[in-house]
Amino acid sequence: MANTDSESKTNTDVYHERNLLAVAFLRALTDVDADAVGWWPDTDDVNGEEWAVVWVDLDGVGQVGWHIPQGMVPDWLPKRDPEYDGYTTSEKNDRVAQFAGIPEVTQ
């Protein structure tokens, strides 16, 4: 049975939803600036070849990206080297919050 938002979820459920959201976010931004999005195979030995990084350069904010299973990379997303700028997860979250107009990131 599928979970509703009020039921507890497994880590697999949560990450699947997060992966879908990351790809949907990039899809929405392709209408604004298609040159600023893409995917690249994960080159980190920790994650292996089954993973990809989907990324976007947010205007005035900087680059952000997420690791997702390569099987979730949609055909419409161009394979493009992101020229990773070295952001940390915390910096990425701050950039997304700034782009979204969220005054303070809370966890």
Protein Blocks (a to p, Z undefined) as FASTA:
>chain_A
ZZdfkbccdfklmmmmmmmmmmmmmmmmmmmommlgccdddfbfklommbccdddddehk
bpcdddddfklpcfklccddekighiafklmmmmmmmmnopabacZZ
